[in-house]
Amino acid sequence: MTHLPKINELSVNVLEVQRAIRLLSAGDELTTQLLSHNPEITQEFCLRTPLCGTYMNLRDDVSEADPPFIFSPSLSGTLPPCSYMHFGYSAQPSMMGQWRIPPEIWQEIFVHCLPDLQEVKYYHTSDLVPRPPSELDAPLFLLLVCRTWHYWALRTPRLWARLSVEVSWGKSYPPIPQALAWLKRSKSAPLTFSFRQNGDWAADHITTSKFLQQFLQHIHRWHHVSLHLSGALALSTLAKHNGVVPRELRSMYLSLVAPTEVLAMTDEFSSALNHFTSAPNFSSLVISGVNVFQCLEDHRHIRWERLTEIKLDDVNYIDTCLALFSMCKNLVRCTMGVLETAYPPASEHLVPPPGIITLLKLTSLRLNINGTDICRLFSQLHVPELQELTIYSCSQTWPQAAFSSWLERSKCALTRVELRDTRMQQEQFLQCLRLTSFTTVTELVMNEEGWLPEDWSGFVSRAAIEELTVREDKGGCLLPKLQSLDLSGRCVEEDSGAAVIKMIASRCHADANGVVRLRNFSWSMVAEYDYLEAGDLATLETLENHGLEANVCRGGTAWWC
């Protein structure tokens, strides 16, 4: 009975249920195909089809939910759960009718109930991993609705093929028996799992080793794997893969918290990484917390040319970064952190080719790099299809000339730009806004935090705000496609609050002359240097009432207030 309010909330739109059920007249196989390609209809169908009967049975006031369909008590005790599908008499026959719902359709429906993968950030990279098991989400929630759903949920392997495990203080969530039950129910379905070791205690290492041994027994089913490990024991266990090729493996996230120990285990690291990336369809590699090229015996054993996504947050030299670009010709998404260390360049054994490096398929590029190295990257990299660009730069000056030349040579049409800690000057920011590649930008994120010079005034000047403001007399503005604007830290010139709100209002009312209406605005202000007047706040509230999603810090002692 605990979940009945949620069930009742989900059973609002019966007409959508009726449309979904009519799909069944097309035949079982075609219906399954239609549902698999229409998640919206599937979710409506799944969440509401059997709920009418469950809702009507509330008057029985039982602690365990009844089967969703009503039939004779004599039948309910003798028929197996699969028969409920064939005798489905609805509580509302005029709306629902009598329907035979085949098991494969139930299974397809249930799979669409799984929550979306969540984004988890480790170091400078992020990963999509399954959510922790919860009775408020599928598959556990499906077990609580009624006996029929419980029966078919347990017999839908793909429901149990996503698992997230965390180990802390020697204990795991979920416990080992529950995790093994999920693995057993998933049968031969491809596995997507996340394993995170939070501590460095001896008990943590032992529990982690036990879990990895169990997962390695299913290595032939690995599909997407996220491993956040600590210490040498976990890596040693991972290297004992018994030579079984993970033929289903598409992507791997590997985060190592103890790089000092790993550096002394080149054999184990090479064995594990070379083996996992040898999967026939492997295409995405993310390594965080350790420099992969200092741990691999020979980087040539990895088939870099097959990778479409790569994330490495600890590359020591720009030479290594450029050499990787030359080896990964099929890259679509890339995140790279070039952080100079005391290691000699020879330790990475990679030398880039001379001349221009062209990546014809690259659409997303995230860089954490200093000013000197980024100039060299701009001079050698050609990315004509680039759409999303993120740059974290810790330099004292921003190389605007090299940046402009790079984009003009690439002739790319950017849709999302994120610039953080660039120390950009006001005139340089205006030059960025006027670049041809920026005319297609729909989302702009600017952030300036950390150490700033005493004479810092913010690179988003009043002149730039004026150029971004829509005016009827000039018939347009910069960034005409902009739909989302995020300003964080001290990136806006002081005492420009009124001008910013005026600019936002002009773009919210614009939907002509090639200017798209602004839909999202976020501004985290440092209270010591800027405030919004009461009239500006009233304007912002009016814009929110007309559809603008706004998040503005309105006072306090810091931008995160």
C-alpha positions as CSV (number, residue, x, y, z in Angstrom):
1,M,0.0,0.0,0.0
2,T,3.0,2.3,0.5
3,H,3.4,2.8,-3.3
4,L,-0.3,3.2,-4.1
5,P,-0.3,7.0,-4.1
6,K,2.5,7.0,-6.7
7,I,0.6,4.3,-8.7
8,N,-2.5,6.4,-8.6
9,E,-0.6,9.5,-9.8
10,L,0.7,7.6,-12.8
11,S,-2.8,6.5,-13.9
12,V,-4.2,9.8,-15.0
13,N,-4.4,9.7,-18.8
14,V,-6.5,6.7,-19.8
15,L,-7.0,7.9,-23.4
16,E,-3.2,7.5,-24.0
17,V,-3.5,4.0,-22.6
18,Q,-6.3,3.3,-25.1
19,R,-4.2,4.5,-28.1
20,A,-1.3,2.4,-26.9
21,I,-3.3,-0.8,-26.5
22,R,-4.6,-0.4,-30.0
23,L,-1.1,-1.1,-31.2
24,L,-1.7,-4.7,-30.2
25,S,-4.0,-5.2,-33.1
26,A,-1.0,-4.9,-35.4
27,G,0.4,-8.2,-34.1
28,D,2.9,-9.1,-31.4
29,E,6.1,-8.7,-33.4
30,L,5.2,-5.4,-35.0
31,T,3.9,-4.1,-31.7
32,T,7.2,-4.9,-30.0
33,Q,9.0,-3.0,-32.7
34,L,6.7,0.0,-32.4
35,L,7.1,0.1,-28.6
36,S,10.9,-0.1,-28.8
37,H,11.1,2.9,-31.1
38,N,8.5,5.0,-29.3
39,P,9.6,5.3,-25.6
40,E,6.9,7.9,-24.8
41,I,4.0,5.6,-25.9
42,T,5.8,2.7,-24.2
43,Q,6.0,4.5,-20.8
44,E,2.3,5.6,-21.0
45,F,1.4,2.0,-21.9
46,C,3.6,0.5,-19.2
47,L,2.7,2.7,-16.3
48,R,-1.0,2.8,-16.9
49,T,-2.3,-0.4,-18.6
50,P,-2.7,-2.6,-15.5
51,L,-3.2,0.2,-13.0
52,C,-7.0,0.5,-13.4
53,G,-7.5,-2.9,-12.0
54,T,-5.0,-2.3,-9.2
55,Y,-6.8,1.0,-8.3
56,M,-10.2,-0.7,-8.3
57,N,-8.8,-3.3,-5.9
58,L,-8.0,-0.7,-3.2
59,R,-11.3,-1.4,-1.5
60,D,-9.9,-4.9,-0.6
61,D,-7.4,-3.1,1.6
62,V,-4.7,-5.8,1.3
63,S,-1.1,-5.2,2.2
64,E,0.1,-7.0,-1.0
65,A,-1.1,-5.6,-4.3
66,D,-3.5,-7.9,-6.1
67,P,-3.0,-8.9,-9.7
68,P,-4.0,-6.0,-12.0
69,F,-6.9,-7.9,-13.6
70,I,-10.0,-9.1,-11.8
71,F,-11.3,-12.7,-12.2
72,S,-12.8,-15.4,-10.1
73,P,-11.1,-16.3,-6.8
74,S,-11.2,-19.9,-7.8
75,L,-9.2,-19.0,-11.0
76,S,-6.8,-16.7,-9.2
77,G,-5.5,-19.6,-7.1
78,T,-5.1,-22.1,-9.9
79,L,-3.8,-20.1,-12.9
80,P,-0.1,-19.4,-13.3
81,P,0.9,-15.7,-13.5
82,C,1.3,-15.9,-17.3
83,S,-2.5,-16.7,-17.6
84,Y,-3.3,-13.3,-16.2
85,M,-2.3,-11.8,-19.5
86,H,-4.7,-14.1,-21.4
87,F,-7.7,-13.5,-19.1
88,G,-7.2,-9.7,-18.8
89,Y,-10.6,-8.3,-18.0
90,S,-10.2,-4.7,-17.1
91,A,-11.9,-2.7,-14.4
92,Q,-13.1,-0.4,-17.1
93,P,-14.1,-2.6,-20.1
94,S,-15.4,0.3,-22.2
95,M,-11.9,1.9,-22.2
96,M,-9.6,-1.1,-21.9
97,G,-11.4,-4.1,-23.3
98,Q,-10.1,-7.6,-23.3
99,W,-6.5,-8.0,-24.5
100,R,-3.9,-10.6,-24.7
101,I,-0.5,-9.1,-23.8
102,P,2.4,-11.4,-24.9
103,P,5.4,-11.7,-22.6
104,E,7.8,-10.1,-25.1
105,I,5.7,-6.9,-25.1
106,W,5.7,-6.8,-21.3
107,Q,9.4,-7.2,-21.3
108,E,9.9,-4.4,-23.9
109,I,7.7,-2.1,-21.9
110,F,9.5,-2.8,-18.6
111,V,12.9,-2.0,-20.1
112,H,11.6,1.4,-21.0
113,C,10.9,2.0,-17.3
114,L,14.5,2.0,-16.4
115,P,15.8,5.4,-15.2
116,D,18.2,7.2,-17.4
117,L,21.9,6.8,-16.7
118,Q,23.3,9.5,-14.4
119,E,26.3,11.6,-15.0
120,V,29.1,11.2,-12.4
121,K,32.2,13.4,-12.4
122,Y,35.6,11.9,-11.4
123,Y,38.6,14.3,-11.5
124,H,38.2,16.3,-14.7
125,T,36.1,13.8,-16.6
126,S,32.6,12.5,-16.3
127,D,30.8,9.3,-17.0
128,L,27.3,8.0,-17.4
129,V,26.6,5.2,-14.9
130,P,23.5,3.3,-13.7
131,R,21.7,4.8,-10.7
132,P,22.0,3.0,-7.3
133,P,19.2,0.4,-6.8
134,S,16.1,2.0,-5.3
135,E,12.6,0.9,-4.6
136,L,11.4,4.1,-6.2
137,D,12.8,3.2,-9.6
138,A,12.7,0.2,-11.9
139,P,13.4,-2.6,-11.7
140,L,12.8,-2.8,-7.9
141,F,9.6,-0.7,-8.1
142,L,8.1,-3.0,-10.7
143,L,8.3,-5.8,-8.2
144,L,6.1,-4.0,-5.8
145,V,3.2,-3.1,-8.1
146,C,1.5,-6.5,-8.2
147,R,2.2,-10.2,-8.6
148,T,1.9,-10.2,-12.4
149,W,4.4,-7.4,-12.7
150,H,6.7,-9.1,-10.1
151,Y,6.6,-12.3,-12.1
152,W,7.4,-10.7,-15.5
153,A,10.0,-8.3,-14.1
154,L,12.0,-11.1,-12.7
155,R,11.9,-12.8,-16.1
156,T,13.1,-9.8,-18.1
157,P,16.9,-10.1,-18.2
158,R,17.6,-6.6,-19.6
159,L,16.0,-5.1,-16.5
160,W,18.8,-6.5,-14.3
161,A,21.7,-5.9,-16.7
162,R,22.4,-2.5,-15.2
163,L,24.1,-2.4,-11.8
164,S,25.8,0.2,-9.7
165,V,28.0,-1.0,-6.8
166,E,29.9,1.1,-4.1
167,V,32.3,-0.2,-1.5
168,S,32.9,1.8,1.7
169,W,34.4,0.6,5.0
170,G,34.5,-2.9,3.9
171,K,30.8,-3.1,3.0
172,S,29.1,-2.9,-0.3
173,Y,25.9,-1.5,-1.5
174,P,24.1,-3.5,-2.7
175,P,25.4,-6.4,-0.7
176,I,27.2,-9.2,-2.6
177,P,24.2,-11.7,-2.5
178,Q,21.9,-9.1,-4.0
179,A,24.4,-8.1,-6.7
180,L,24.9,-11.8,-7.6
181,A,21.1,-12.2,-7.8
182,W,21.0,-9.3,-10.3
183,L,23.7,-11.0,-12.4
184,K,21.8,-14.3,-12.4
185,R,18.6,-12.6,-13.5
186,S,20.3,-10.8,-16.3
187,K,21.2,-14.2,-17.9
188,S,23.0,-13.5,-21.1
189,A,22.0,-9.8,-21.6
190,P,24.9,-7.3,-22.2
191,L,26.0,-5.8,-18.8
192,T,26.4,-2.1,-18.0
193,F,27.8,-1.7,-14.5
194,S,29.6,0.8,-12.4
195,F,31.9,-0.2,-9.5
196,R,33.3,2.4,-7.1
197,Q,35.8,1.7,-4.3
198,N,35.6,4.7,-2.0
199,G,38.2,3.7,0.7
200,D,41.7,2.4,1.0
201,W,41.1,0.1,4.0
202,A,42.2,-3.6,3.9
203,A,38.5,-4.6,4.1
204,D,37.7,-2.4,1.1
205,H,40.4,-4.1,-0.9
206,I,39.1,-7.5,0.0
207,T,35.5,-6.7,-0.8
208,T,36.5,-5.1,-4.1
209,S,38.6,-8.1,-5.1
210,K,35.6,-10.4,-4.4
211,F,33.3,-8.3,-6.5
212,L,35.7,-8.0,-9.4
213,Q,36.2,-11.8,-9.4
214,Q,32.4,-12.2,-9.8
215,F,32.2,-9.7,-12.5
216,L,35.1,-11.2,-14.4
217,Q,33.1,-14.4,-14.7
218,H,30.7,-12.5,-16.9
219,I,33.4,-10.6,-18.9
220,H,32.0,-12.0,-22.1
221,R,28.8,-9.9,-21.4
222,W,30.5,-6.6,-20.5
223,H,28.9,-3.8,-22.5
224,H,29.8,-0.5,-20.7
225,V,32.1,-0.7,-17.6
226,S,33.0,2.0,-15.1
227,L,35.7,1.1,-12.6
228,H,36.8,3.5,-9.9
229,L,39.5,1.6,-8.1
230,S,42.1,2.2,-5.4
231,G,45.3,0.3,-4.8
232,A,47.3,-2.5,-6.4
233,L,45.1,-5.4,-5.4
234,A,42.2,-4.3,-7.5
235,L,44.4,-3.8,-10.6
236,S,46.0,-7.2,-10.0
237,T,42.6,-8.8,-9.8
238,L,41.5,-7.0,-13.0
239,A,44.5,-8.4,-14.8
240,K,43.3,-11.9,-14.2
241,H,40.8,-11.9,-17.1
242,N,41.7,-15.5,-18.1
243,G,42.1,-14.5,-21.7
244,V,38.3,-14.3,-22.3
245,V,37.7,-11.7,-25.0
246,P,34.9,-9.3,-23.9
247,R,33.2,-9.4,-27.3
248,E,30.2,-7.2,-26.2
249,L,32.4,-4.4,-24.7
250,R,31.9,-1.0,-26.3
251,S,33.3,1.4,-23.7
252,M,35.3,1.5,-20.5
253,Y,35.8,4.2,-17.8
254,L,38.9,3.4,-15.6
255,S,39.7,5.7,-12.7
256,L,42.7,4.8,-10.5
257,V,43.2,6.6,-7.1
258,A,46.7,5.3,-6.3
259,P,48.8,6.2,-9.4
260,T,52.1,5.7,-7.5
261,E,51.4,2.0,-7.0
262,V,50.0,1.7,-10.6
263,L,53.2,3.1,-12.0
264,A,55.1,0.1,-10.6
265,M,52.5,-2.4,-12.1
266,T,53.0,-1.9,-15.9
267,D,52.6,-5.6,-16.6
268,E,49.1,-5.7,-14.9
269,F,48.0,-2.4,-16.3
270,S,49.1,-3.3,-19.8
271,S,47.5,-6.7,-19.6
272,A,44.1,-5.4,-18.5
273,L,43.9,-2.4,-20.8
274,N,45.2,-4.2,-23.9
275,H,42.8,-7.0,-23.3
276,F,39.7,-4.9,-22.8
277,T,40.4,-2.6,-25.7
278,S,40.8,-5.7,-28.0
279,A,37.1,-6.2,-28.0
280,P,35.8,-6.2,-31.7
281,N,33.5,-3.2,-31.2
282,F,35.4,-1.2,-28.6
283,S,35.2,2.5,-29.3
284,S,35.2,4.6,-26.1
285,L,38.1,4.8,-23.6
286,V,38.2,7.0,-20.5
287,I,41.1,6.9,-18.1
288,S,41.2,9.2,-15.1
289,G,43.8,9.7,-12.3
290,V,46.8,8.2,-14.0
291,N,48.9,8.9,-17.0
292,V,48.2,5.9,-19.3
293,F,51.4,6.3,-21.3
294,Q,53.6,6.0,-18.2
295,C,51.9,2.7,-17.3
296,L,51.6,0.9,-20.7
297,E,54.5,-1.2,-21.8
298,D,53.8,-0.4,-25.4
299,H,51.0,2.0,-26.5
300,R,50.9,0.5,-30.0
301,H,49.1,-2.6,-28.6
302,I,45.9,-0.4,-28.3
303,R,44.0,0.1,-31.6
304,W,43.7,3.8,-31.3
305,E,42.3,4.2,-34.8
306,R,39.0,2.5,-33.8
307,L,38.2,4.9,-31.0
308,T,35.4,7.3,-31.4
309,E,35.6,8.7,-27.9
310,I,38.6,9.3,-25.6
311,K,39.0,11.0,-22.3
312,L,42.4,11.3,-20.7
313,D,42.7,13.9,-17.8
314,D,46.4,13.4,-17.1
315,V,48.5,13.8,-20.3
316,N,51.8,15.4,-19.4
317,Y,52.9,17.1,-22.7
318,I,51.3,18.7,-25.7
319,D,53.4,16.3,-27.9
320,T,51.5,13.4,-26.4
321,C,48.2,15.1,-27.0
322,L,48.9,15.9,-30.7
323,A,50.3,12.4,-31.2
324,L,47.0,10.9,-29.9
325,F,45.0,13.1,-32.3
326,S,47.1,11.8,-35.2
327,M,46.5,8.2,-34.1
328,C,42.7,8.6,-33.4
329,K,41.5,9.6,-36.8
330,N,37.9,8.6,-36.1
331,L,37.4,10.6,-32.9
332,V,33.9,12.1,-32.5
333,R,34.2,13.2,-28.8
334,C,37.4,14.0,-27.0
335,T,38.4,15.3,-23.5
336,M,42.0,16.0,-22.8
337,G,43.9,17.4,-19.8
338,V,47.5,18.5,-20.6
339,L,49.1,19.1,-17.2
340,E,52.9,19.5,-17.2
341,T,54.7,17.5,-14.5
342,A,58.3,16.7,-13.5
343,Y,58.3,13.5,-15.7
344,P,60.7,13.8,-18.7
345,P,59.0,13.9,-22.1
346,A,60.8,10.7,-23.1
347,S,58.6,8.8,-20.5
348,E,55.6,9.0,-22.8
349,H,57.4,7.9,-25.9
350,L,55.1,9.8,-28.3
351,V,56.1,12.2,-31.0
352,P,53.5,14.0,-33.1
353,P,53.8,14.2,-36.9
354,P,54.7,17.5,-38.4
355,G,52.1,19.6,-40.2
356,I,48.3,19.9,-39.8
357,I,46.4,17.1,-38.0
358,T,42.8,16.8,-39.4
359,L,40.0,15.2,-37.5
360,L,37.1,15.1,-39.9
361,K,34.6,13.5,-37.5
362,L,35.3,15.4,-34.2
363,T,32.2,17.2,-33.0
364,S,33.0,17.7,-29.3
365,L,36.3,18.8,-27.8
366,R,37.1,19.6,-24.1
367,L,40.5,20.8,-23.2
368,N,42.3,21.6,-19.9
369,I,45.5,23.2,-21.0
370,N,47.8,26.2,-20.5
371,G,48.3,29.1,-22.8
372,T,51.6,28.0,-24.3
373,D,50.4,24.6,-25.2
374,I,47.1,25.7,-26.5
375,C,48.7,28.0,-29.1
376,R,50.5,25.0,-30.5
377,L,47.4,22.9,-30.6
378,F,45.5,25.7,-32.4
379,S,48.3,25.9,-35.0
380,Q,48.3,22.1,-35.8
381,L,44.7,20.9,-35.3
382,H,42.0,21.2,-38.0
383,V,38.4,20.3,-36.9
384,P,35.9,21.3,-39.6
385,E,32.9,19.5,-38.0
386,L,33.4,20.8,-34.4
387,Q,30.2,21.8,-32.7
388,E,30.9,21.7,-28.9
389,L,34.0,23.4,-27.5
390,T,35.1,23.6,-23.8
391,I,38.4,25.2,-22.8
392,Y,39.8,25.3,-19.2
393,S,42.9,27.5,-19.3
394,C,45.1,28.5,-16.4
395,S,47.2,31.0,-18.3
396,Q,47.8,34.6,-17.5
397,T,46.9,35.7,-21.0
398,W,44.4,34.5,-23.6
399,P,45.8,33.8,-27.1
400,Q,43.0,35.5,-29.0
401,A,44.9,35.8,-32.3
402,A,45.7,32.0,-32.4
403,F,42.1,31.2,-31.3
404,S,40.5,33.3,-34.1
405,S,42.9,31.9,-36.7
406,W,42.1,28.4,-35.7
407,L,38.4,28.8,-36.0
408,E,38.6,30.7,-39.2
409,R,40.8,28.0,-40.7
410,S,38.5,25.2,-39.5
411,K,35.3,26.9,-40.7
412,C,33.3,25.0,-38.0
413,A,29.8,25.9,-36.9
414,L,29.8,25.9,-33.1
415,T,26.6,25.3,-31.2
416,R,28.0,25.2,-27.6
417,V,31.0,27.1,-26.2
418,E,32.3,27.0,-22.6
419,L,35.3,29.1,-21.6
420,R,36.6,28.9,-18.0
421,D,39.4,30.8,-16.3
422,T,40.8,32.2,-19.6
423,R,41.7,35.7,-18.2
424,M,40.3,37.0,-21.4
425,Q,40.2,40.8,-22.0
426,Q,37.1,42.8,-22.9
427,E,38.2,43.4,-26.5
428,Q,39.1,39.8,-26.9
429,F,35.7,38.7,-25.8
430,L,34.1,41.0,-28.3
431,Q,36.3,39.5,-31.1
432,C,35.2,36.0,-30.1
433,L,31.5,37.0,-30.4
434,R,32.1,38.4,-33.8
435,L,33.7,35.3,-35.2
436,T,31.8,33.5,-37.9
437,S,31.9,30.2,-36.0
438,F,30.1,31.9,-33.1
439,T,27.0,32.9,-35.2
440,T,25.5,29.4,-34.7
441,V,26.1,29.2,-31.0
442,T,23.0,28.2,-29.0
443,E,24.6,27.8,-25.6
444,L,27.3,30.0,-24.1
445,V,28.9,29.3,-20.7
446,M,31.5,31.8,-19.3
447,N,33.2,31.4,-16.0
448,E,36.0,33.4,-14.3
449,E,37.0,32.4,-10.8
450,G,40.2,31.8,-8.7
451,W,43.0,34.3,-8.7
452,L,42.3,37.5,-10.5
453,P,44.5,40.7,-10.8
454,E,43.5,43.7,-8.7
455,D,42.5,45.7,-11.8
456,W,40.2,43.0,-13.1
457,S,37.0,44.4,-14.4
458,G,35.3,41.4,-16.2
459,F,35.6,40.6,-19.9
460,V,31.8,40.8,-20.5
461,S,31.9,44.6,-20.9
462,R,29.0,47.0,-21.4
463,A,30.0,47.2,-25.0
464,A,29.6,43.4,-25.4
465,I,26.3,43.5,-23.6
466,E,25.1,46.2,-26.0
467,E,26.2,44.2,-29.0
468,L,24.2,41.2,-27.6
469,T,21.1,43.3,-27.0
470,V,18.3,43.1,-29.7
471,R,17.4,46.5,-31.0
472,E,14.7,47.1,-33.7
473,D,16.7,50.0,-35.1
474,K,19.8,47.9,-35.9
475,G,17.8,44.8,-36.9
476,G,19.9,42.1,-35.2
477,C,22.6,41.3,-32.7
478,L,25.6,39.1,-32.0
479,L,24.9,35.4,-31.3
480,P,21.4,35.4,-33.0
481,K,20.9,31.7,-32.3
482,L,21.6,31.9,-28.5
483,Q,19.1,30.1,-26.4
484,S,21.0,29.5,-23.1
485,L,23.5,31.9,-21.3
486,D,25.4,31.0,-18.2
487,L,27.6,33.6,-16.5
488,S,29.6,32.5,-13.4
489,G,32.2,34.2,-11.2
490,R,33.5,37.6,-12.0
491,C,33.2,37.6,-15.8
492,V,30.8,40.6,-16.1
493,E,32.0,44.2,-15.8
494,E,31.1,45.9,-12.5
495,D,27.8,47.8,-12.2
496,S,26.4,46.2,-15.4
497,G,23.4,44.4,-13.8
498,A,20.8,46.6,-15.3
499,A,22.3,46.3,-18.8
500,V,22.4,42.5,-18.5
501,I,18.7,42.3,-17.5
502,K,17.8,44.7,-20.4
503,M,19.8,42.5,-22.8
504,I,18.0,39.3,-21.5
505,A,14.6,41.0,-21.8
506,S,15.3,42.0,-25.4
507,R,16.2,38.4,-26.3
508,C,13.3,36.9,-24.5
509,H,10.9,39.1,-26.6
510,A,12.7,38.5,-29.8
511,D,11.7,35.8,-32.3
512,A,12.1,37.5,-35.6
513,N,14.9,39.0,-37.8
514,G,16.8,35.8,-37.4
515,V,17.1,36.2,-33.6
516,V,16.0,33.1,-31.6
517,R,14.2,33.6,-28.3
518,L,16.4,33.1,-25.1
519,R,15.1,30.3,-23.0
520,N,17.7,29.8,-20.2
521,F,19.7,32.3,-18.2
522,S,22.0,31.7,-15.2
523,W,24.1,34.4,-13.5
524,S,26.1,33.7,-10.3
525,M,27.2,37.1,-9.1
526,V,29.8,38.0,-6.5
527,A,27.8,40.3,-4.2
528,E,30.8,42.6,-3.5
529,Y,30.9,43.9,-7.1
530,D,27.3,43.8,-8.4
531,Y,23.7,43.9,-7.4
532,L,20.4,43.9,-9.1
533,E,17.9,46.7,-8.4
534,A,14.3,46.1,-7.4
535,G,13.1,47.0,-10.9
536,D,15.5,44.6,-12.5
537,L,14.4,41.8,-10.2
538,A,10.7,42.6,-11.1
539,T,11.6,42.4,-14.8
540,L,13.3,39.1,-14.3
541,E,10.3,37.7,-12.5
542,T,8.0,38.8,-15.3
543,L,10.3,37.1,-17.8
544,E,10.2,33.9,-15.7
545,N,6.4,34.1,-15.8
546,H,6.5,34.1,-19.6
547,G,8.7,31.0,-19.9
548,L,12.3,32.0,-19.2
549,E,14.2,29.6,-16.9
550,A,16.3,31.9,-14.8
551,N,18.7,31.2,-11.9
552,V,20.3,34.4,-10.6
553,C,22.1,34.8,-7.3
554,R,20.5,37.9,-5.6
555,G,22.9,38.7,-2.8
556,G,25.1,37.2,-0.2
557,T,28.8,37.0,0.3
558,A,29.9,34.8,-2.7
559,W,28.7,33.7,-6.1
560,W,27.6,30.3,-4.9
561,C,25.0,31.8,-2.5
